[in-house]
Amino acid sequence: MADELRRGFIKRAGIAAGVLAGSVVATAATSESKDRGAGSNVGNGVVTGTSTKKEILYKKTAAWDTFYSAAK
């Protein structure tokens, strides 16, 4: 009985792995590829994002002024 359970599990796991591999291949085949890097004319080797959010790197506060004055 244990052999039958093991064989059934291996059979189901193989089927699941096949379905997963097929879906990954189908997704990769149908998704639009974006050229990036040095060989691309889109960005001259620089990868750019598509986010519309503004990037905030620094906001002047009293805590930052204290830190920068201590770091000098």
N, C-alpha and C positions, 0 to 999 in steps of 0.2 A: 504494500500500500504506500509506503514511503517513496518507493521508486516512481509510482504513478504520479504522486504529488509533485515530485521533483521534475519529472518530465513535463508535466502540465505547466509548471512555473517557467521552465526554460522555454517552452513553446510560446507562452504568453509574453515573456520578456523579449523574445526574438521578434515577435510580431510588433510589439510596441516600439522597439528600436528601429524596425523598418519603417514604420509610420512616421516616427520622429525624423529619421534621416530624409525621407521623402518630402516632408513638409519644409525642412530646412533648405533642401535643394530647390524646391518650388518657390520659396520666398526669395532666395538669392537670385533665381533666374528672372523673377518678375519685378524686383525692386530696381529703382533707377540708380545708376551709378554716378557718382560725382567725381570728376577729376580733381586730384589734389597733387601738390608737390611740384618739383622742378620741371617735370615734363608737361605741365599743364599751362595753358594760357590764362587760366582763371586765378590770378592772385600772385603770379610770379614767384612761386615757391613758398608762399606764406599761406598757411591754412587759416581761413576765416570762417567764423561761425555764422549761423543764420538767426541768432537770437535778436529780438527787438528790445531787450532790456538794456538800460544804460549801465555801464560798468562804473562803479564808484570805488576808486582805489584809496582815496584819502579824504578825510573830512577834518578840517582844522578844529581841534578842541583844546581845552586847557590841559587835559591829560597828555595829549600828543606833544604839546609845546613843552611840558615838563620833561617828557621822555627824551625828546630831541635835544633839549638843552643839557640834560645829564649825559647824553651819549656823545657829545662833542668832545 
